[in-house]
């Protein structure tokens, strides 16, 4: 029996005014996992009404009271780990280790946000005149329009709302059509149970065909003052353009075309394990996934043989099976898209070293390609699936040129046993994140997370996340009367 969920507006579960609903499909079984309300533009207005009304009280709530809600929510989320895993498996085909990792990191994001609530919120300035106290004070902006994605739904659903709420804003979340329960409704349930007041967090779910209208209406709403989007670069360009049109700041965390560089002084066995994880965790459906494995030519033969042997042994299939590593993609269409990238590359000269072939439903085999030519779509396009490309290089200059040959700039992994060597290479890589002697996939709630170029702008994590959803006000206090010229 499938779930039935409504919109969350002003603390109440309410149907869309039209009465419409839409189906949320299990990608592995093809069955309906949940039926959710299909909001229209009028429902966006209702949600913003609630958020706008709740803003004054929430922004004035004691920081210690707000912090307690976040800490309680973190503990609640930890206690609901199995429930969250079941939702993620049913909704997006997540394997249990990935789902449980989502819960653990999301709970720590809430704890880090709680710490940020009681951190200093400004600076004392050097004033031009004697007897004047100058302050730069960071304040909440109002209602935040938040877009929560599907691929790491609990992590990214929590991250989408944690910093805006911690800063004292109220939020309207537009949930992903592929994971409305995990990325938004479940997250809201936890925060409500922890004591978040009515109207502070509101959730809109919608039918896929209405997504553009809902997004535009939400961003255009005059009472929305900041936009937060995590998702693909293509959609992010649209969101960023809409926000700019309405002169609203936006935080955009978009796609990546990430490299894992294996230098000549790497431990080959460690590098193989790291690269397989970085390329194939969550079936490659992570913005940080290693699309490109760049290996020094002196160790390429040894590395490639061991890498391929490990990849072909990755169990694939039912995400509910505890042994599965390669579960389904988010849908059969996504699997066909990945297969199309592989077919295009092969037609243009690439060699399949592992995997390839047709997907079974939404499950695409773990695939490794070599000899990919620059005219192949996968050379520049984010794969976002269980496929990676191996290429070799002769020296650091060539490795850096290959890694930087993209308009994305999210993350990079550099595998080496020589930290000085790794730092030298890292300093020339154009990404927002770089990991030395590790692969490309990592996330910590206290660290600045975000990319450059087509991977977006703005940062999540620690104080950077809080600051992204505040505005700075200059305040002065004159302790003596000034003299004026007239």
QUISUL-V782717 format. One record per residue. N is the residue number from 0. RES is the residue in one small letter. PHI is phi in whole degrees, -180 to 180 (NA if undefined). D_FIRST is the distance of its C-alpha to the first C-alpha in Angstrom with 2 decimals. Layout:
<<N	RES	PHI	D_FIRST> <N	RES	PHI	D_FIRST>>
This chain:
<<0	x	NA	0.00> <1	x	-82	3.82> <2	x	-76	6.80> <3	x	-130	9.46> <4	x	-126	12.98> <5	x	-106	16.42> <6	x	-71	19.85> <7	x	-112	21.86> <8	x	-134	25.32> <9	x	55	27.97> <10	x	82	25.69> <11	x	-118	23.34> <12	x	-84	19.85> <13	x	-131	20.83> <14	x	-74	19.65> <15	x	-61	21.76> <16	x	-59	24.83> <17	x	-77	24.15> <18	x	82	20.69> <19	x	-72	19.43> <20	x	-133	16.19> <21	x	-143	15.49> <22	x	-98	12.86> <23	x	-112	12.68> <24	x	-101	12.56> <25	x	-71	12.37> <26	x	-70	16.05> <27	x	-84	16.12> <28	x	-91	13.48> <29	x	78	13.70> <30	x	-88	10.00> <31	x	-74	8.60> <32	x	-85	7.95> <33	x	-151	8.61> <34	x	-115	10.44> <35	x	-126	13.74> <36	x	-63	16.93> <37	x	-105	19.54> <38	x	-68	22.77> <39	x	-115	26.16> <40	x	-59	29.62> <41	x	-64	30.02> <42	x	-73	27.12> <43	x	-61	28.97> <44	x	-62	31.95> <45	x	-61	30.08> <46	x	-67	28.86> <47	x	-67	32.40> <48	x	-53	33.84> <49	x	-65	31.91> <50	x	-65	32.86> <51	x	-65	36.45> <52	x	-66	36.80> <53	x	-79	35.50> <54	x	-62	37.79> <55	x	-58	41.02> <56	x	-70	39.72> <57	x	-67	37.65> <58	x	-68	40.55> <59	x	-95	42.87> <60	x	-65	40.76> <61	x	-51	42.63> <62	x	-55	41.94> <63	x	-71	41.58> <64	x	-69	38.94> <65	x	-66	36.99> <66	x	-61	37.47> <67	x	-62	36.04> <68	x	-60	32.79> <69	x	-66	32.49> <70	x	-67	33.42> <71	x	-65	31.01> <72	x	-64	28.19> <73	x	-62	29.21> <74	x	-66	29.05> <75	x	-62	25.66> <76	x	-62	24.32> <77	x	-57	25.87> <78	x	-71	24.23> <79	x	-105	20.72> <80	x	-59	21.37> <81	x	-65	18.72> <82	x	-63	15.99> <83	x	-62	17.52> <84	x	-64	17.67> <85	x	-63	13.99> <86	x	-64	13.38> <87	x	-64	16.25> <88	x	-65	15.27> <89	x	-72	11.86> <90	x	-94	13.50> <91	x	-127	17.01> <92	x	74	17.26> <93	x	-72	19.50> <94	x	-79	21.07> <95	x	-59	21.25> <96	x	-59	24.97> <97	x	-67	24.62> <98	x	-64	21.76> <99	x	-68	23.80> <100	x	-62	26.87> <101	x	-54	25.18> <102	x	-65	24.64> <103	x	-61	28.19> <104	x	-69	29.90> <105	x	-62	27.99> <106	x	-62	28.99> <107	x	-73	32.56> <108	x	-62	32.48> <109	x	-63	31.85> <110	x	-67	34.72> <111	x	-66	37.01> <112	x	-64	36.26> <113	x	-60	37.08> <114	x	-63	40.41> <115	x	-66	41.08> <116	x	-62	40.77> <117	x	-104	43.94> <118	x	-81	45.79> <119	x	-57	48.88> <120	x	-121	48.21> <121	x	159	51.44> <122	x	-141	55.04> <123	x	-91	58.52> <124	x	-96	60.59> <125	x	-82	64.28> <126	x	-87	65.74> <127	x	-73	68.63> <128	x	-109	70.64> <129	x	-64	71.80> <130	x	78	70.16> <131	x	-118	66.83> <132	x	-99	63.52> <133	x	-110	61.08> <134	x	-130	57.35> <135	x	-112	54.50> <136	x	-112	51.43> <137	x	-92	47.85> <138	x	-131	45.69> <139	x	-65	42.14> <140	x	-97	42.01> <141	x	137	39.50> <142	x	-91	36.11> <143	x	-106	34.59> <144	x	-94	32.35> <145	x	-122	30.05> <146	x	-116	28.05> <147	x	-102	25.52> <148	x	-91	24.78> <149	x	-103	21.98> <150	x	-75	23.86> <151	x	-127	24.46> <152	x	-63	22.06> <153	x	-77	22.69> <154	x	-58	26.40> <155	x	-77	27.02> <156	x	-67	24.87> <157	x	-68	26.91> <158	x	-60	30.10> <159	x	-62	29.65> <160	x	-105	29.83> <161	x	-62	31.78> <162	x	-66	35.25> <163	x	-58	35.17> <164	x	-68	34.04> <165	x	-62	36.50> <166	x	-72	39.27> <167	x	103	38.66> <168	x	-83	36.92> <169	x	-106	33.90> <170	x	-136	31.11> <171	x	-118	28.87> <172	x	-99	26.32> <173	x	-97	25.17> <174	x	-78	22.07> <175	x	-60	21.71> <176	x	-68	19.59> <177	x	-90	18.38> <178	x	-151	17.38> <179	x	-63	17.24> <180	x	-75	15.25> <181	x	-65	17.37> <182	x	-85	20.66> <183	x	-142	20.82> <184	x	-66	18.31> <185	x	-65	17.99> <186	x	-61	21.77> <187	x	-65	22.44> <188	x	-57	20.47> <189	x	-64	22.77> <190	x	-67	25.87> <191	x	-63	25.18> <192	x	-63	24.76> <193	x	-79	28.01> <194	x	111	29.78> <195	x	-63	29.89> <196	x	-64	31.21> <197	x	-59	29.49> <198	x	85	30.10> <199	x	-72	31.17> <200	x	-128	27.99> <201	x	-125	26.05> <202	x	-123	23.14> <203	x	-110	22.90> <204	x	-114	20.06> <205	x	-151	20.92> <206	x	-72	20.43> <207	x	-57	22.30> <208	x	-70	25.00> <209	x	-100	25.89> <210	x	-58	26.35> <211	x	-64	30.14> <212	x	-65	30.70> <213	x	-65	28.64> <214	x	-62	30.50> <215	x	-66	33.84> <216	x	-64	33.38> <217	x	-68	32.41> <218	x	-70	35.36> <219	x	-75	37.76> <220	x	-56	37.07> <221	x	-58	40.47> <222	x	-82	39.14> <223	x	-79	37.27> <224	x	-115	39.89> <225	x	-152	38.41> <226	x	-123	35.81> <227	x	-133	33.85> <228	x	-130	32.21> <229	x	-123	30.92> <230	x	169	30.09> <231	x	-72	31.92> <232	x	-64	35.63> <233	x	-60	35.28> <234	x	-71	33.04> <235	x	-60	35.05> <236	x	-62	38.20> <237	x	-67	36.76> <238	x	-62	35.60> <239	x	-62	38.99> <240	x	-65	40.86> <241	x	-62	39.07> <242	x	-63	39.78> <243	x	-64	43.40> <244	x	-59	43.81> <245	x	-100	42.99> <246	x	54	45.03> <247	x	-126	42.24> <248	x	-65	42.07> <249	x	-140	39.14> <250	x	-107	37.92> <251	x	-121	36.66> <252	x	-112	35.24> <253	x	-115	34.91> <254	x	-74	34.87> <255	x	-136	37.22> <256	x	-127	39.26> <257	x	-94	40.02> <258	x	-111	42.57> <259	x	-114	42.97> <260	x	-99	46.72> <261	x	-107	48.08> <262	x	-77	51.74> <263	x	-67	54.45> <264	x	-102	54.61> <265	x	-78	50.92> <266	x	-78	49.85> <267	x	-61	48.37> <268	x	-64	45.94> <269	x	-63	44.60> <270	x	-62	44.47> <271	x	-62	42.43> <272	x	-61	39.82> <273	x	-65	39.73> <274	x	-68	39.51> <275	x	-63	36.69> <276	x	-62	34.64> <277	x	-63	35.67> <278	x	-86	34.85> <279	x	-119	31.61> <280	x	-61	29.67> <281	x	55	26.20> <282	x	55	27.23> <283	x	75	29.93> <284	x	-94	27.69> <285	x	-133	29.82> <286	x	-61	32.53> <287	x	-96	34.93> <288	x	-55	34.28> <289	x	-82	37.54> <290	x	-71	37.85> <291	x	-126	41.48> <292	x	-106	43.05> <293	x	-104	46.80> <294	x	-122	48.94> <295	x	-62	52.68> <296	x	-61	54.42> <297	x	-71	56.17> <298	x	-120	52.96> <299	x	-62	50.83> <300	x	-65	51.27> <301	x	-65	50.35> <302	x	-60	47.41> <303	x	-62	45.97> <304	x	-61	46.20> <305	x	-71	44.41> <306	x	-64	41.81> <307	x	-64	40.92> <308	x	-59	40.81> <309	x	-73	38.26> <310	x	-64	36.10> <311	x	-67	35.94> <312	x	-92	34.76> <313	x	-72	31.68> <314	x	-66	28.60> <315	x	-127	26.09> <316	x	136	22.62> <317	x	-65	19.28> <318	x	-67	18.97> <319	x	-78	17.25> <320	x	-77	20.53> <321	x	-59	22.95> <322	x	-87	25.82> <323	x	-69	24.58> <324	x	-109	26.75> <325	x	-99	26.16> <326	x	-89	22.48> <327	x	-70	21.24> <328	x	-75	22.63> <329	x	-66	20.60> <330	x	-175	20.23> <331	x	-63	22.07> <332	x	-63	24.56> <333	x	-65	25.55> <334	x	-64	26.18> <335	x	-67	28.31> <336	x	-62	30.18> <337	x	-64	31.12> <338	x	-60	32.18> <339	x	-65	34.31> <340	x	-63	36.04> <341	x	-66	36.91> <342	x	-62	38.17> <343	x	-63	40.25> <344	x	-63	41.80> <345	x	-65	42.69> <346	x	-63	44.21> <347	x	-103	46.40> <348	x	115	47.64> <349	x	-72	45.10> <350	x	-112	44.68> <351	x	-88	41.39> <352	x	-93	41.95> <353	x	-158	38.43> <354	x	75	35.20> <355	x	78	35.26> <356	x	80	34.08> <357	x	-88	30.94> <358	x	-71	27.50> <359	x	-107	24.78> <360	x	63	21.87> <361	x	-96	21.70> <362	x	-95	23.71> <363	x	-107	27.40> <364	x	-65	29.91> <365	x	-60	31.95> <366	x	-128	35.04> <367	x	-126	38.55> <368	x	-119	41.19> <369	x	-134	44.92> <370	x	58	47.70> <371	x	-74	45.56> <372	x	-92	47.91> <373	x	-61	48.11> <374	x	-86	47.18> <375	x	-74	43.77> <376	x	-57	40.86> <377	x	-71	39.50> <378	x	-62	42.89> <379	x	-117	42.17> <380	x	-86	38.52> <381	x	-63	35.87> <382	x	-73	33.89> <383	x	49	30.72> <384	x	-170	29.56> <385	x	-81	30.70> <386	x	-146	34.23> <387	x	-140	37.53> <388	x	-118	41.19> <389	x	-101	44.09> <390	x	-139	47.52> <391	x	-112	50.77> <392	x	-142	53.46> <393	x	-102	57.04> <394	x	-154	57.56> <395	x	-60	56.01> <396	x	-58	57.06> <397	x	-69	55.18> <398	x	-61	52.02> <399	x	-66	52.10> <400	x	-63	52.73> <401	x	-65	49.76> <402	x	-65	47.42> <403	x	-87	48.66> <404	x	-82	48.40> <405	x	-163	45.38> <406	x	-90	44.84> <407	x	-96	42.09> <408	x	-156	43.06> <409	x	-90	40.21> <410	x	-146	40.83> <411	x	-155	42.83> <412	x	-113	43.26> <413	x	-126	46.77> <414	x	-96	47.19> <415	x	-162	50.67> <416	x	-95	52.42> <417	x	-116	54.98> <418	x	-62	53.85> <419	x	-64	56.84> <420	x	-62	56.13> <421	x	-61	52.47> <422	x	-65	53.46> <423	x	-63	55.98> <424	x	-69	53.41> <425	x	-58	50.77> <426	x	-65	53.30> <427	x	-108	53.48> <428	x	-91	49.74> <429	x	-93	48.46> <430	x	-138	45.08> <431	x	-75	43.80> <432	x	-138	42.84> <433	x	-146	44.54> <434	x	-120	44.07> <435	x	-99	47.07> <436	x	59	46.59> <437	x	-156	42.83> <438	x	-87	40.39> <439	x	-89	39.00> <440	x	-99	35.64> <441	x	-163	36.08> <442	x	-155	35.15> <443	x	-132	36.61> <444	x	-68	36.02> <445	x	-93	39.76> <446	x	-100	40.91> <447	x	-71	41.43> <448	x	-118	38.73> <449	x	163	39.21> <450	x	-122	41.02> <451	x	-128	43.88> <452	x	53	44.54> <453	x	-76	41.44> <454	x	-88	39.28> <455	x	107	39.67> <456	x	-152	41.55> <457	x	93	41.23> <458	x	-134	40.16> <459	x	-99	37.38> <460	x	96	38.07> <461	x	53	40.59> <462	x	-68	43.05> <463	x	-65	42.60> <464	x	-66	39.06> <465	x	-64	40.25> <466	x	-62	43.28> <467	x	-64	41.29> <468	x	-117	39.83> <469	x	-129	43.07> <470	x	-122	46.28> <471	x	-101	49.76> <472	x	-111	52.20> <473	x	-91	55.92> <474	x	-125	57.34> <475	x	-123	61.03> <476	x	-131	62.97> <477	x	-88	66.75> <478	x	-92	68.70> <479	x	-146	71.94> <480	x	-70	72.96> <481	x	-82	73.27> <482	x	-103	76.36> <483	x	-116	75.88> <484	x	-78	78.35> <485	x	-155	78.71>>
